[in-house]
Amino acid sequence: MKLLLPFITVSILLFAGHYLRLHVKLFQKLYIPSPLIGGIVGLIVYQTSKVLSLHTFTMWFDGLVMLPAFLINIVFACLFLGVTLPSFNTVLKKSIPQLSYGQIVAWGQYMVGLGIFIGIISNMWDLPAMFGAVIEVGFEGGHGTASGLSPTFEMMNWPEGKDFALASATVGIISAVLCGIALINWANRKGYTHRSLLIENIPEDETIGIIPVDRRPAAGYLSIHTDSLDAMSYHVAIVGIAVGIGYFLKEGLVAIIHFLQAVLPHATYTTILTIVKSFPLFPLCMIGGLIVQLFSQRFDKHETIDIGLVRRIQNMALDILIVSAVTMIQVVIVIKGIVPFTIMVIGGILWNIFCLLILAKIVLPDSWFERAIAEMGQSMGVTATGLMLLRIVDPDYKTPALEAFAYKQLLHEPFMGGGIITSMFIPLLGIGGIAMAFNLFYISIAVIILWLIILLLFKYKLL
C-alpha cells in the first residue's frame, strides 16, 4: 500500500494535468506544462484535505514526499547518456557567447538574491542566509534542483528552504512564459526578431499538447532483442549504474575525509565533512552518467545506448518529480514568509528582464533577441520553456541561437542550474551565515565581470 497509493495518486494527477491542458484555453495560451497543472491540482486537494482533517484523502499523498529527492538523481544521471560528446574545443568555440551570457544570467540571480537578502531581508526578518539563494535554486535550478536539495536544507537545519525553493520554481516557470510572450510581442513591434511565428498562428496541436497521428516521431530505437532483455529494462539498468557511480563517488569522498581526520585540524575536518555530507547526490549522478557515456563511446561497439529511450526515462522521472514536488509544497510555510519571498522573486524577475532588454543587446554578437529569449525561458523555467520561446521568434531555426544554446548546455548544466555551483551554495551559506552571504555576493559580482569581459572580447573578435 505504501507504494500503490502514491503510484495511483501521481497517475491521476498527471492525467488531470493533461486533461486540463487539453480543454482549458488559459493553460494552452500560457503553455503551462501538464505536470505543473497536475501538481497545482494536487496541492489544492492535499492542502484542503489537511485543513478539513480528511485523513482518508491525505493518506493517498503521504508517499509523494519521498519521490522528488529520489527522481532528481535519475534526471541528472540521464543528462549525458546517449549523447555523442563532441570535442571540448568544438563545444567551446560554438558556445562561448551563449555560455558567457547564460553564466551572467545565472550568477546574477545569486548577486540579486544575496544583495536583497543582505540589504533588506536580513534587517527585517529572521531568515537564514540560505534564503538569498532561493531565486537561483528555483529559477535556474527548477523543481528538480529544489527537491534534490531537500536533504541539504534539512542538514542545514532549514527544511523550510525546500518549500520556498519549490514555490520559486513554480513562480519562475509561469513568469517565464508570461514575460517571454509579452517581450516577444514587444520585439516583433520593434523589429528586433529575424522572423517570428505569430502567437495566434501557432498550430493547435502544440497548444493542446497533442501530436497529430501522421506526424508522431519515434520515441526511441530498440537496441536489444526482446528475447534477450527488453530494451527499456536495459536502459533503466544503465541509468541505475550511473546513479550507483554517483552514490559511490559521494561515499568515497566521505571516506577520504574520514581518512584525513588525523592530519586535519578538528574544526577544518568538521567543516569539510559537513559540506561533503550535505552536498546533494544528483550532481554526482550526472558525473556518473558522463563516465558511463565515455565508457560506452570507447568500448560499446554495438552502440546500445539509445538517446530516445534515455530521454523517455528522464522525462518520465521529471514529470513525476514536478507533480509530486508541487503537490507537497507546504503552503503555510510560504505564506508565513510571503513578503520577503515576494520581494526576492520580483528581484529575480526584474534581473532576467534587465538582462534581455539591456544587457543582451549590448554584449551578444548576433541574433541577440533570439539568444536572450531562449536563455530567459531556461533560466526562469526549464529548457523546454526556453526552446518554446525560441521557436516562436525563430520557427525555422535560421539563426545560430538553437545550436549555440544546445552546445552551451553541455558546459553550463554541470555547474549551474542544479550543477556543482548551485549545489555548493546552500551548504556554504548554511555553515557561513551572513558573513558567507557577503563573500558569495562579492564572488558573484567578480564572476559576472569576468564573463562580461570574455563576452565583449569575443564580440569584438579579440578572443
N, C-alpha and C positions, 0 to 999 in steps of 0.2 A: 504493500500500500504506500510505503514511503516514496517509491519511485513511480508508481502507477498514477497517483493523483496529480503530481506536478506535470507528468507527461500529458495527461488529458487536459489539464488547465492551459499549458503552453499551446497545445494544438488548437484549442478553442479560441484562444486569444489571437493566434496568428491568422486563423481563418476569419475571425471577426474583423481584424485589421484589413485583410484583403477585401472582404465584402464591403466594408465602409469605403475603402478607396475606390472600389468599383462603382459605387452608387451615389456617393456624396460629392457634388461638384466642387465644393470648397477644398476638400482634400486633393482633388485632381488638379485644381488650379495652383495649389501650393506645392504640389509634388511631394507631399508628406509620405515617407516610406510606410508601408503597411505594418511592419513590426513596431514602429513608433506609435502608430494609431492603436494597434492592439495593446501595447504597453500602457497607453493612457486609459484605455477602457479597463484594463486590469487594475490600474491604480485607483480608479474611481470605485470599482466594485470592491476591491480589497479594503480601502480606507473606509468606505461606507459600512462594510461588514464589521470592521473593528469598532467604529463608533456605536453601532447598534448592537454590539456584542453577539453577532450572529456566528457562533463558533463553527456551525456546520459549513459555512462558506469559507471562513478563514483557514480551516484545515486544508482546503484544496490548494492554498497558496504557500503553505509552510515550507515545502521543499524548494521553492523557487529561489530563495535567498542564497543557496549554495551554488547555483548554476553559473552565474556570470564569472566569478573568480576562477572557475574551472575552464569554462569555454574560451576565455580570452587566451589561454595557453595554446589551444588548438588554432585559433585565428592567427596568432603570430607565428606559430610553427609552420603554417602554410604559405607565408609570405614569399619565400624564395623557392619552394618546392615546385618543380616542373618548369621553372623559368630558366631559359638558356642565358646564362650570365655573360654579358659582353665584357670586353676588357675594361679595366678601370679607366684607361686613357680615353676610350670611346665614350663612356658614360660621362666622364668629367667634361670633355670637350663639348658635348651636346647639351649639357645640363647646367653649366656654370651660371648663366643669367637667372634661370628659373630657380636653381638651388639657392643662389645668393638671396634672391627676393623672398623665397619661401622661408629661409632661415631668419631673415629680418622680421618677417611677419610673426614667426613663432617666438623668437626671443623677445619681440616687442610685447607679446602677451604676458611674458614674465615681467618685463620692465613696467608695463602699465599696472599689472596686478599688484606687484610688490610696492610700486610707488604709491598706489592708492591705499594699500594696507599701512605703509609707513606714515604717510601724510595725513590720513583721515581715520581709517578704521581702528588702528591700534590706539588712537587717542580717545575714541568714543565707545568702543565695545570691547568686551573681554573675550577676544578670539585669538587662537594661536597663530603663529606666523605662517603656518601651512595654508591658512585662508588666502594668502596672497598668491598661491599657485593654482587656485580654483579655476581661473579663466583658462590657463594653458591646458590643464588636465582635462577640462570639459570641452573646450573649443577645439584645440589642436588634437587632443587625445581621443575625445569622443566617449561614448558609453562604455566601450570595451576597456579602455585605459582606466576610466573612473572605477569600474567594477574590479579590474585587476589589481588596483591599488588599495582595495578594501582591507586586506590583511596588513598592509603597511600603515594605513591610517590607524588601525586598531593597535598595532605595536607601538605607535607614537602617541597612544592614549587620546586620540581624537577620532573615534569611529564615525562621528557625525560628518567628517570630511567627505566620506563616500557619497552621502546624500546630497551635499552641496555640489559636488563634482558631477553627479548624475543630473541634477537639476540644471547645472550649467550646460551640460552636453545637450539636454533637451531644448533649452532656450536657444543654444547655438545653432542647431540644425534648422530650427524653424526660422530664426533670424537670417541665416544664410540664404534661404530661399526667398524670403520676403525682400530683404535688402538687395539680393542679387538680381531679382527680376526688375525691381524699381531702378536699379543702376543700369541695367541693360536697356530699358526704355529710354533713360536719360542719354545714354551713349549713342543710341540709334538717332535720336533727335540732333545730337551734336555732330554726328558723322564720324565718331571715333572707331566704329567697328568696320572691318573689311567687308563683311557680308553678314546678314542676320536673318534668322528664321523667325518670322513674326509669331508672337506668342499664340495668337488666335489661329495660326495655320499649323500648329504642331499636331500631328496625327492623333486621333482619338485613342488608338491602341497604346500610345506612350503615356497619355494622361491617366487612363484607367488601369494601366499596368498589365495588359493582356497582349501577347504577341499573336498576330494572325496565323492561322494554321499553315498557310502557304509560305510563311517567312520565318518559321521557327528554326533556330540554329541547333546544331548538335550540342548536347550537354557535355560531351566528352567522348573519348575513344577507348574501347576495351583493349587493354594491352596484355591481359592474362586470359587464357582459355578457362571458361567456366567449369569444365570438368577437373581443372586443377585447383583453382581458387577464384572466387568471384572478384572481378577487378576492383569493385568498391571496397571489399574486405581488404584487399592488398593495399590500397591507398590509405585506408584507415590505419592499417598497421604501420605504414611508412610515417604517417603523421604522428602516431603514438611513439615511434622510435625517436623522432625529432623532439617530442616533448620529454621523453626519457633522457635524452642527451642534455637538454636544458636543466632537468632536475639534478642530474649527477654533476653538472657544472656548478650549480649552486652548492650542493653538498660538498663538492671538492673545495670550493672557496672557503666554506666554513671550516673544513678540516685543516686547511692551510693556516687560517688564522689561529686555530687552537694550537697547531704545531709551533707557531711563532710566539705563543704566550710567554715562554721562558725568556725570550730576548727582547720583548717589547715592554715598555713601562705599563703599569696596570691601567692607568687612565686611557692611554692610547689603545691598548688591547681592547678594553671595554667599548670604546667609541667605534673602532673599526668593526668589531664583532656585531655591534648593534646595527650599524649601517648595512653590513653584508646580510644579516638575518632579515632585516626589514626590506631589503631590496626585492622587488617582486620577481616572480618566476618567468613571466611571459617574455621579457626581452631576451632571456637566456634560451627560451624555446625558439625564438627567432634565429638565434645563433645555431641552435641545434638543427633547424631546418636548412640553414645555409650549409652546414657541414654535410648533411645528408645529400644535398643537391650537388655539392662539389664532388663528393664521393661517387655519386651516380654518373656525373658527366665524365669522370675518369675511368670507372670500371664497369658501368652497366652498358654493355654494347647493344643490348636489345631496347634501350630507352623505354623502360617500363613505366616510368612516372609520367602520367598524362596531366597536363596543366588544367584541362577542362574538369576532370574528376576532382582534382585538388581544390579547384575553385568552388565546386559544389559542396564539398565538405566544409570549406572555410566560410562560405556564405550561409550555409545552414547553421553553423555554430554561431555566427554573428547575429543572424535573425533571432535565434532563441535567446542569445545573450541580451539583445536590446529589449525584447518583450519582457524578459524576466527582470532585468535591471530597473526598467522604468516602473514596472508594476510594484516593485518592492521599495521604491523611494519612501522614506519616512517624511511625509509632508509636514508633520508637526514640527520637526527639527528645522526644516527650511523656512517655515512660517515664522519661527522664533527669530531667525536671522534674516528676515526678508529685506530689511532696509539696507544693511551692508552688502547683502547678496545682490540687490538691485543696482547699487552703486557700482559694484565690481563688474557686473555683466554689462551695464551701459558703457563703462570704460572700455571693456573688451570689444564691443560692437563698434564704438567710435574709432578705436585704433585700426580695426580692419577696414573701415570705410576711408579713413585718412590714407592708409597705405594705397588703396585703389585709386582714389581721386587725386591725390597729390604726389605721393612718392613714386608710384609705378610709372606715371607719365614722364617723370624726370630721369629715372635711372634705367628703365628697361630699354634694350636696344631696338626692338621692333615688336609689332603686334602687342603693344603694351596693355591694351584693354583685355584682349583675349587671354593673355598670360595671367593677368591680375585677377580676372573674374574666376578663372579655374582655381587659382590659389585661395581666393576668398571662400569659395564653396568648400574646399577641402579643409582649410584651417579653422572654419567655424562649424563644419558638419562632418561629412565623410567624403572619401574620394569620389564616390558616385555622385554626390551633390556637385562637386567641382566639375566633373565631366558633363553633367546635365546642363549646367550653366554655360560651359564652353560650347556645347553643341548648339545652343540657341544662337550664339554670336558667330559660330564658325561651323555651320551644319555640314559642310563638305570637307572639313579639316584641311583647308587650303593654307592656313598659317602654320608656322612652326610650333605653335603653342602646345598641341597634343603630344608631339614627340618629345619636346623639352620637358613637359610635365611628367611623362612616363619615365624618362631617364632620371629626372630629379628625384622621384620617389625612391629609387634604388639607393640613393645616398642619404636622403632625408629621413626616411622611416626608421632606420636603425638608431637614430639619435633623438629625433623629436617626434611628437605625436604618438607617444607611447613607447618610444625607444629609450636608450640608456640615459640621456639627459633628463627626460621627463620623469623617469623612474628614480633618479638620484635626488631631485629637488625636494621631494616630500620628506624622506628621512633626514636630509641635511637641515631643512627648516625645523623639523620636529626636534632635532637634537640641539641646534644652534639658536633657535628662537629669533628674537628681534634683531640681535647682532648679525646673525646669519642672513636675515632678510636684507639688511643693508648691504652686506658683502655681495650677495647674489644680484641685487639690484644694480650695483656698480658693474659687476661682471657682465650682466645683460646689456648694459649700455656699451661697454667696451666691445662685446662681440658684434653688436649691431653696427658699430662704426667700422669694425674690421670687414664685415660683409659688404657694407656700403662702398668701401674703398675698392674691394675686389670687383664689385659690380660696375663701378664707374671706370675702372681700368679696362674692363672687358668692353664696355660700351664704346670707349674711345680708342679701342684696338691697341691698348698699351700692355695687354696681357695675352 
